[in-house]
């Protein structure tokens, strides 16, 4: 929610978003819907333990660039960030 608020306020510029689908205040799909609604083109990598086929398909329909299953290796995160960062 903090990042969404900062994007809304134009306070910060993000090169990439690492997003979990399961979060306490708002799920990742809320964030993806917001980014889509306001045509915010920041690459999104999903990092989540929710790897159901339905969730994966829905995330890619929103245009995420990649998905990493929890638990993950930090080297994979670094590699993906360098691949997709603007």
Number of C-alpha atoms within 10 A of each C-alpha: 14 7 14 13 11 13 15 13 9 9 10 10 10 14 12 17 16 16 20 20 20 14 11 6 8 11 14 20 17 14 17 20 13 14 19 13 9 9 9 11 12 18 18 24 23 23 21 20 14 16 16 9 9 9 13 17 12 14 22 15 10 14 17 18 16 16 19 20 13 13 9 12 10 9 9 11 15 10 10 16 18 11 10 16 13 10
